Amino acid sequence: MKRRDWIKLSAITGIGLTFAQRTIARSVYHSFPQNELNSDDFGPNFIWGAACAAYQVEGAWNQDGKGKSIWDTFTHKRGNIHNNQNGDQACGFYHNYEEDIALAASLNLDVFRFSISWSRIFPSGEKTINPDGVQFYHNVINTCHSYNIEPWITLYHWDLPQALQDKGGWTNRDILKWFSQYVDFCTKEYGTKVKNWMVMNEPAAFVGLGYMLGYHAPGEKGPLNFLKASHHACLAMADGGRIIRTNVEGANVGTTFSCSHVDTHKGKPRHAKAVRRIDALVNRLYIEPSLGLGYPYDGFPALKKIENYFEEGDEERLIFDFDFIGLQNYFRIVGKKSVWPPLVWAKEVPAKKRDVPMNEMDFEVYPEGMYKILKQFAEYKQIKKIIVTENGVCYEDHLQDGKVHDSKRIQFYKDYLKNILKAKNEGVPVDGYLVWSLTDNFEWSEGYEPRFGLIYIDFATQKRYIKDSGLWFKKFLEK
């Protein structure tokens, strides 16, 4: 199995315009034909937005008192990132946030989802506060409000302070104390201005890739690291939810999960158990404990070893009644039984070998998978509301005369939104959709090559150009 294909399976054990440019954008925007879909079909209260993550966009990695994060350390080591790139500058959001939020407003988006960099608030992870970092997020929030955009904050989007990783990071149970202090501060500081909060982003990815395979920061490996970090992440999600609800009056509290519809290779029954194990790792491991269902031992019996890291009261501590669940879907998985890797005894059949449509990262483009995973999660009676908090696609973009003609990305959104609407019309409580991402950004270990944004970033000049897909959304969301 190629490394990237194993990476996907383990994520499962775990991915400024000038005035003239604005004028050109408006003229292109008005040239689009009537959309096949209508945003009104989703209902008047459906939420439309775009998302980003601190490390992927902010840059300014060592400015104004910010401490070092695990991603700063990881990307500065040669060989970890495609072309030895890093997020030191990224999209320069730290200095360009006003422009980016203005562009989001110009696309008629309701919501801007961003994350707080833990090490920008607490440079050493705890205790000592960085006032410049605190003020930066006040500035971002205030700018959102000035453009009538609702800020949605993710508290943890993978950039753990390096000082805490030096003490074991997510494998050290003290992370529960450190994380609680961080969440308590942020929600008290910003809670009068921000009512929509997500505790974590994709624990399956940051644990699986960061503490099992070492492909992501902090580069740790091994099943014991994976089990410890998984249990601590699940406890921290519930702890964080309780703190938000206590500190923020009228809070809308959620957390987000990566998820993929899983199919059996060629529908053959001999692969069924392997597919159940994959599904348990991909879609059930991190959500079911919060729902009071415990860890999914029925789908993956080897997970029972996680109980070695339980302390008294953990069964109850894992449970939290979230107001919404964020689902993030990029590809489906087709699985089969395998003699490798151990414990999982299953592997993914790569999209390349199945001759299916793919994006630039070799993920399958499978719109029906969105419908199917929404239906699957809607079967949990404990889930009251679902927001698609990430969905998007990377294709090879070309900037020509200030324009990016990304018709394939437009078709991607049309196809996925049709499947979301189908699920909604069948009673799935899906009430929002956030594009990944607002701008092109630093795509973790893949570097700057994969471009997901509605807005093209020329990383050499930091200039922004709205892609045709962004202009499509602008027209689609026009009231």
C-alpha positions as CSV (number, residue, x, y, z in Angstrom):
1,M,0.0,0.0,0.0
2,K,1.3,3.4,-0.9
3,R,2.1,5.8,2.0
4,R,-0.7,8.2,1.1
5,D,-3.3,5.4,1.0
6,W,-2.2,4.1,4.4
7,I,-2.3,7.7,5.6
8,K,-6.0,7.9,4.6
9,L,-6.7,4.7,6.4
10,S,-4.9,5.9,9.5
11,A,-6.6,9.3,9.5
12,I,-9.2,6.9,10.0
13,T,-7.2,5.4,12.9
14,G,-7.2,8.0,12.8
15,I,-6.8,15.5,6.3
16,G,-6.4,41.3,-1.4
17,L,-8.3,42.4,-4.1
18,T,-7.6,45.8,-5.6
19,F,-10.6,48.0,-6.7
20,A,-9.9,46.9,-10.3
21,Q,-9.8,43.2,-9.4
22,R,-13.1,43.6,-7.5
23,T,-14.7,45.2,-10.6
24,I,-13.5,42.3,-12.8
25,A,-14.9,39.9,-10.2
26,R,-18.3,41.5,-10.3
27,S,-18.4,41.4,-14.1
28,V,-17.5,37.7,-14.1
29,Y,-20.0,37.0,-11.3
30,H,-22.9,38.5,-13.3
31,S,-22.1,36.2,-16.3
32,F,-23.0,33.1,-14.5
33,P,-26.3,31.4,-15.5
34,Q,-29.1,30.7,-13.1
35,N,-28.0,28.0,-10.6
36,E,-29.6,24.6,-10.8
37,L,-29.9,24.7,-7.0
38,N,-31.4,27.5,-4.9
39,S,-30.2,28.2,-1.5
40,D,-33.8,28.9,-0.4
41,D,-34.4,25.2,-0.9
42,F,-32.5,24.6,2.3
43,G,-34.8,26.8,4.4
44,P,-34.5,30.3,5.8
45,N,-32.4,29.2,8.9
46,F,-29.8,27.1,7.1
47,I,-26.3,28.4,7.8
48,W,-23.8,29.1,5.0
49,G,-20.2,29.8,5.7
50,A,-16.5,29.0,5.2
51,A,-13.8,27.7,7.5
52,C,-10.1,27.9,8.1
53,A,-7.6,26.9,10.8
54,A,-5.0,29.0,12.6
55,Y,-1.8,27.3,11.6
56,Q,-2.9,26.9,8.0
57,V,-3.6,30.6,7.5
58,E,-2.2,32.9,10.1
59,G,1.6,32.8,9.6
60,A,3.4,35.2,12.0
61,W,4.6,32.1,13.8
62,N,6.9,33.9,16.2
63,Q,5.5,37.4,16.2
64,D,4.0,39.4,19.0
65,G,4.7,37.0,21.8
66,K,3.4,33.8,20.2
67,G,4.9,30.6,21.5
68,K,6.1,27.6,19.4
69,S,3.5,25.0,18.5
70,I,4.0,21.4,17.5
71,W,3.5,22.4,13.9
72,D,6.2,25.0,14.1
73,T,8.6,22.3,15.3
74,F,7.4,19.6,12.9
75,T,7.5,21.8,9.8
76,H,11.0,23.1,10.6
77,K,12.4,19.6,10.5
78,R,13.5,18.7,6.9
79,G,11.7,15.8,5.3
80,N,8.4,16.1,7.2
81,I,6.6,18.4,4.7
82,H,6.2,18.3,0.9
83,N,9.1,20.4,-0.5
84,N,10.2,21.2,3.0
85,Q,7.6,23.9,3.2
86,N,6.1,25.4,6.4
87,G,3.4,27.6,7.7
88,D,5.7,30.4,8.9
89,Q,3.9,32.8,6.6
90,A,1.0,30.8,5.3
91,C,-1.7,33.1,4.0
92,G,-0.6,36.0,6.3
93,F,-4.1,36.0,7.9
94,Y,-2.5,37.5,11.0
95,H,-1.9,40.7,9.0
96,N,-4.6,40.3,6.4
97,Y,-7.6,39.2,8.4
98,E,-9.6,42.3,7.6
99,E,-9.3,41.8,3.9
100,D,-10.2,38.1,4.1
101,I,-13.3,38.7,6.3
102,A,-14.4,41.4,3.9
103,L,-14.0,39.0,1.0
104,A,-16.1,36.4,2.9
105,A,-18.8,39.0,3.3
106,S,-18.6,39.8,-0.4
107,L,-19.5,36.2,-1.1
108,N,-22.7,36.5,0.9
109,L,-21.5,34.1,3.6
110,D,-23.2,34.1,7.0
111,V,-20.5,32.4,9.1
112,F,-16.7,32.5,9.3
113,R,-15.3,29.6,11.2
114,F,-11.7,30.0,12.5
115,S,-9.6,28.5,15.2
116,I,-7.7,30.0,18.1
117,S,-4.0,29.2,18.2
118,W,-3.4,27.9,21.8
119,S,0.2,29.0,21.8
120,R,-0.7,32.5,20.7
121,I,-2.8,32.9,23.9
122,F,-0.6,30.8,26.2
123,P,3.0,30.8,24.7
124,S,4.1,28.0,27.1
125,G,0.8,26.2,27.1
126,E,-0.5,27.4,30.5
127,K,-0.5,30.1,33.1
128,T,1.3,33.0,31.4
129,I,-1.1,34.9,29.0
130,N,0.1,36.8,25.9
131,P,-2.0,40.0,25.7
132,D,-1.1,40.6,22.0
133,G,-2.5,37.2,21.1
134,V,-5.6,37.8,23.1
135,Q,-6.2,41.1,21.4
136,F,-5.7,39.6,17.9
137,Y,-8.7,37.4,18.3
138,H,-10.8,40.2,19.6
139,N,-9.8,42.1,16.4
140,V,-10.9,39.1,14.3
141,I,-14.2,38.7,16.1
142,N,-14.9,42.5,16.0
143,T,-14.2,42.5,12.2
144,C,-16.6,39.6,11.7
145,H,-19.3,41.5,13.5
146,S,-18.6,44.7,11.5
147,Y,-19.3,42.8,8.3
148,N,-22.4,41.1,9.8
149,I,-20.7,37.7,9.7
150,E,-21.2,35.4,12.7
151,P,-17.8,34.1,14.1
152,W,-17.7,30.4,14.9
153,I,-14.6,29.4,17.0
154,T,-12.8,26.1,17.0
155,L,-10.8,25.8,20.2
156,Y,-8.4,23.1,19.2
157,H,-7.4,22.7,15.5
158,W,-4.2,20.6,16.0
159,D,-1.6,23.2,17.0
160,L,-0.7,22.1,20.5
161,P,1.9,24.3,22.3
162,Q,5.3,22.6,22.0
163,A,5.9,23.2,25.7
164,L,3.0,20.8,26.5
165,Q,4.2,18.3,23.9
166,D,7.5,18.3,25.7
167,K,5.6,16.9,28.7
168,G,3.9,14.2,26.6
169,G,1.1,16.2,24.9
170,W,-2.1,14.2,24.4
171,T,-0.5,11.1,25.8
172,N,-0.2,12.7,29.2
173,R,-3.4,12.8,31.2
174,D,-2.4,16.2,32.5
175,I,-3.6,17.5,29.1
176,L,-7.1,17.5,30.6
177,K,-6.0,20.1,33.1
178,W,-4.1,22.2,30.6
179,F,-6.9,22.0,28.0
180,S,-9.5,23.0,30.6
181,Q,-7.5,26.0,31.6
182,Y,-7.2,27.1,28.0
183,V,-10.9,26.6,27.2
184,D,-12.0,28.3,30.4
185,F,-9.9,31.4,29.6
186,C,-11.0,31.7,25.9
187,T,-14.7,31.3,26.7
188,K,-14.6,33.8,29.5
189,E,-12.6,36.2,27.3
190,Y,-14.7,36.0,24.1
191,G,-18.0,34.5,25.3
192,T,-19.9,37.7,25.3
193,K,-19.1,38.2,21.6
194,V,-19.1,34.6,20.4
195,K,-22.0,32.1,21.0
196,N,-21.0,29.3,18.5
197,W,-18.2,27.1,19.7
198,M,-16.5,23.9,18.5
199,V,-14.3,22.1,21.1
200,M,-12.1,20.2,18.7
201,N,-11.5,19.5,15.0
202,E,-11.2,15.9,13.8
203,P,-9.7,14.0,16.8
204,A,-9.4,10.9,14.6
205,A,-7.0,12.8,12.3
206,F,-4.8,14.6,14.8
207,V,-4.5,11.5,17.0
208,G,-4.2,8.9,14.2
209,L,-1.7,10.9,12.1
210,G,0.1,12.6,14.9
211,Y,0.4,9.9,17.6
212,M,0.0,6.6,15.6
213,L,1.8,7.1,12.3
214,G,3.9,10.2,12.9
215,Y,2.9,11.7,9.5
216,H,1.6,14.8,11.2
217,A,2.8,16.8,14.2
218,P,4.1,15.9,16.7
219,G,5.4,12.9,14.8
220,E,4.8,10.2,17.4
221,K,4.2,6.6,16.6
222,G,2.7,3.5,18.1
223,P,-0.6,1.9,19.2
224,L,-0.1,2.8,22.9
225,N,0.3,6.5,22.0
226,F,-2.8,6.2,19.9
227,L,-5.0,4.6,22.6
228,K,-3.8,7.0,25.3
229,A,-4.2,10.1,23.1
230,S,-7.6,8.9,21.9
231,H,-9.0,8.5,25.4
232,H,-7.7,11.8,26.6
233,A,-9.1,13.6,23.5
234,C,-12.5,12.1,24.1
235,L,-12.4,13.2,27.7
236,A,-11.2,16.6,26.8
237,M,-14.1,17.1,24.3
238,A,-16.6,16.4,26.9
239,D,-14.8,18.6,29.5
240,G,-14.5,21.4,27.0
241,G,-18.2,21.2,26.2
242,R,-19.1,21.5,29.9
243,I,-16.8,24.5,30.4
244,I,-18.3,26.3,27.4
245,R,-21.8,25.7,28.6
246,T,-21.0,27.0,32.0
247,N,-19.1,30.1,30.8
248,V,-21.1,31.3,27.8
249,E,-24.7,32.3,28.2
250,G,-26.8,31.1,25.3
251,A,-23.9,29.1,23.9
252,N,-24.3,26.8,20.9
253,V,-21.8,24.0,21.7
254,G,-20.5,21.5,19.2
255,T,-17.4,19.5,18.1
256,T,-16.4,18.2,14.7
257,F,-15.6,14.7,13.3
258,S,-14.0,13.5,10.1
259,C,-16.2,10.8,8.6
260,S,-16.4,8.7,5.5
261,H,-19.0,6.3,4.1
262,V,-17.3,2.9,4.0
263,D,-18.2,0.3,1.4
264,T,-17.1,-3.3,1.1
265,H,-14.7,-4.1,-1.8
266,K,-16.8,-5.4,-4.7
267,G,-19.6,-6.1,-2.2
268,K,-18.0,-9.4,-1.2
269,P,-19.1,-10.8,2.2
270,R,-15.6,-12.0,3.2
271,H,-14.6,-8.3,3.6
272,A,-17.6,-7.4,5.9
273,K,-15.8,-7.7,9.2
274,A,-12.8,-5.7,8.0
275,V,-15.2,-3.0,6.9
276,R,-16.9,-2.9,10.3
277,R,-13.5,-2.4,11.9
278,I,-12.7,0.5,9.5
279,D,-16.1,2.0,10.2
280,A,-15.5,1.7,14.0
281,L,-12.2,3.6,13.6
282,V,-13.4,6.2,11.1
283,N,-16.9,7.0,12.2
284,R,-17.6,5.7,15.7
285,L,-14.5,5.8,17.9
286,Y,-14.6,9.5,18.9
287,I,-18.3,10.3,18.8
288,E,-20.0,7.3,20.5
289,P,-18.4,7.9,23.9
290,S,-19.9,11.4,24.1
291,L,-23.3,10.0,23.2
292,G,-23.1,7.6,26.2
293,L,-22.5,4.5,24.0
294,G,-18.9,3.9,25.1
295,Y,-16.2,2.9,22.7
296,P,-17.2,0.7,19.7
297,Y,-15.8,-2.6,20.9
298,D,-18.5,-4.5,18.9
299,G,-17.0,-3.2,15.7
300,F,-13.4,-3.3,16.7
301,P,-12.7,-5.6,19.7
302,A,-9.0,-4.6,20.0
303,L,-10.1,-1.2,21.1
304,K,-10.9,-2.7,24.5
305,K,-7.3,-2.2,25.4
306,I,-8.1,1.5,25.8
307,E,-9.6,0.7,29.2
308,N,-6.1,0.3,30.5
309,Y,-6.0,4.1,30.6
310,F,-9.4,4.6,32.4
311,E,-9.6,6.1,35.8
312,E,-12.6,6.0,38.1
313,G,-15.5,8.0,36.7
314,D,-14.3,8.2,33.2
315,E,-17.3,6.4,31.7
316,E,-19.6,9.2,32.9
317,R,-17.0,11.9,32.2
318,L,-16.9,11.0,28.5
319,I,-20.5,11.9,28.1
320,F,-21.7,15.3,26.9
321,D,-24.9,16.4,25.2
322,F,-23.6,18.6,22.4
323,D,-26.0,21.1,20.8
324,F,-24.7,20.1,17.4
325,I,-22.3,17.7,15.8
326,G,-20.0,18.9,13.0
327,L,-19.5,16.4,10.2
328,Q,-16.6,16.7,7.8
329,N,-16.5,14.6,4.7
330,Y,-14.0,14.5,1.8
331,F,-14.0,11.0,0.4
332,R,-15.4,7.5,0.8
333,I,-13.5,4.4,1.8
334,V,-13.7,1.1,0.0
335,G,-12.2,-1.6,2.3
336,K,-11.1,-5.2,2.3
337,K,-9.6,-7.6,4.7
338,S,-5.8,-7.8,4.8
339,V,-2.9,-9.4,6.7
340,W,-1.5,-5.9,7.4
341,P,-1.7,-3.8,9.4
342,P,-2.0,-5.8,12.6
343,L,-5.1,-5.3,14.8
344,V,-7.0,-3.6,12.0
345,W,-6.5,-6.5,9.6
346,A,-8.0,-4.3,6.9
347,K,-6.9,-1.9,4.2
348,E,-8.4,0.6,1.8
349,V,-8.6,-0.1,-1.9
350,P,-7.1,3.1,-3.3
351,A,-9.2,5.2,-5.6
352,K,-6.6,5.0,-8.3
353,K,-7.1,1.2,-8.5
354,R,-10.8,1.6,-8.7
355,D,-10.8,4.0,-11.7
356,V,-13.0,6.6,-10.0
357,P,-13.0,10.4,-10.1
358,M,-10.4,11.9,-7.8
359,N,-9.1,15.2,-6.5
360,E,-5.5,16.3,-6.6
361,M,-4.7,14.4,-3.4
362,D,-6.0,11.1,-4.9
363,F,-9.1,11.1,-2.7
364,E,-12.2,9.8,-4.4
365,V,-14.9,12.4,-5.3
366,Y,-18.1,10.6,-4.3
367,P,-21.0,13.0,-3.7
368,E,-23.4,10.2,-2.6
369,G,-21.0,9.5,0.3
370,M,-22.1,12.8,1.9
371,Y,-25.8,11.7,1.7
372,K,-25.0,8.2,3.1
373,I,-22.8,9.5,6.0
374,L,-25.5,12.0,7.0
375,K,-28.1,9.3,7.1
376,Q,-25.7,7.1,9.1
377,F,-25.2,9.8,11.8
378,A,-28.8,10.7,11.8
379,E,-29.5,7.2,13.2
380,Y,-28.0,8.3,16.5
381,K,-31.1,9.4,18.5
382,Q,-28.8,11.5,20.8
383,I,-27.8,13.9,17.9
384,K,-30.1,16.9,17.8
385,K,-28.5,18.9,15.0
386,I,-25.8,18.3,12.3
387,I,-23.7,21.0,10.6
388,V,-21.4,20.1,7.7
389,T,-18.5,22.0,9.2
390,E,-16.1,21.1,6.4
391,N,-16.4,19.9,2.8
392,G,-14.4,20.9,-0.2
393,V,-12.1,19.7,-2.9
394,C,-8.6,20.4,-4.2
395,Y,-8.1,20.6,-8.0
396,E,-5.1,22.1,-9.9
397,D,-5.9,25.8,-10.2
398,H,-4.3,28.2,-12.7
399,L,-4.3,32.0,-12.3
400,Q,-4.8,33.7,-15.6
401,D,-5.3,37.4,-15.9
402,G,-6.5,37.6,-12.4
403,K,-9.0,34.8,-12.8
404,V,-9.3,31.2,-11.8
405,H,-11.7,29.1,-13.9
406,D,-12.4,26.1,-11.6
407,S,-15.5,24.6,-13.2
408,K,-14.7,21.2,-11.7
409,R,-14.9,22.7,-8.2
410,I,-18.2,24.3,-8.9
411,Q,-19.6,21.0,-10.1
412,F,-18.3,19.4,-6.9
413,Y,-20.3,21.8,-4.8
414,K,-23.4,21.4,-6.8
415,D,-23.2,17.6,-6.5
416,Y,-22.5,17.5,-2.8
417,L,-25.2,20.1,-2.0
418,K,-27.8,18.1,-3.9
419,N,-27.0,15.1,-1.7
420,I,-27.1,17.3,1.5
421,L,-30.5,18.6,0.4
422,K,-31.7,15.1,-0.3
423,A,-30.8,14.0,3.2
424,K,-32.4,17.1,4.7
425,N,-35.6,16.5,2.8
426,E,-35.6,13.0,4.2
427,G,-35.6,14.3,7.8
428,V,-31.8,14.4,8.6
429,P,-31.4,17.4,10.9
430,V,-28.7,19.1,8.9
431,D,-28.8,22.8,9.3
432,G,-25.7,24.3,7.9
433,Y,-22.8,24.0,5.4
434,L,-19.3,25.4,5.8
435,V,-17.0,25.3,2.8
436,W,-13.4,24.1,3.3
437,S,-11.9,26.5,2.7
438,L,-12.3,30.3,2.4
439,T,-8.8,30.7,1.0
440,D,-6.1,28.4,-0.3
441,N,-3.8,27.6,2.6
442,F,-1.0,25.5,4.0
443,E,-2.4,21.9,3.7
444,W,-0.5,20.3,6.6
445,S,2.1,17.7,5.4
446,E,1.1,18.2,1.8
447,G,2.3,21.8,1.9
448,Y,1.0,24.5,-0.4
449,E,0.3,22.4,-3.5
450,P,-3.3,21.3,-2.8
451,R,-5.6,24.2,-3.2
452,F,-9.1,24.0,-1.5
453,G,-10.0,27.7,-1.4
454,L,-12.8,29.7,-2.9
455,I,-10.2,32.4,-3.0
456,Y,-6.8,31.9,-4.7
457,I,-3.7,33.0,-2.8
458,D,-0.6,34.0,-4.7
459,F,1.7,32.9,-1.9
460,A,4.7,34.9,-3.3
461,T,2.8,38.2,-3.2
462,Q,0.0,37.4,-0.8
463,K,-2.6,38.8,-3.3
464,R,-6.1,37.4,-3.2
465,Y,-8.2,36.5,-6.2
466,I,-11.8,35.2,-6.0
467,K,-12.1,32.0,-8.0
468,D,-15.1,31.2,-10.2
469,S,-16.3,28.9,-7.5
470,G,-16.4,31.8,-5.0
471,L,-18.4,33.8,-7.5
472,W,-20.7,30.9,-8.0
473,F,-21.3,30.8,-4.2
474,K,-21.9,34.6,-4.2
475,K,-24.7,34.2,-6.8
476,F,-26.0,31.0,-5.2
477,L,-26.4,32.8,-1.8
478,E,-27.7,36.1,-3.2
479,K,-30.9,37.2,-1.5
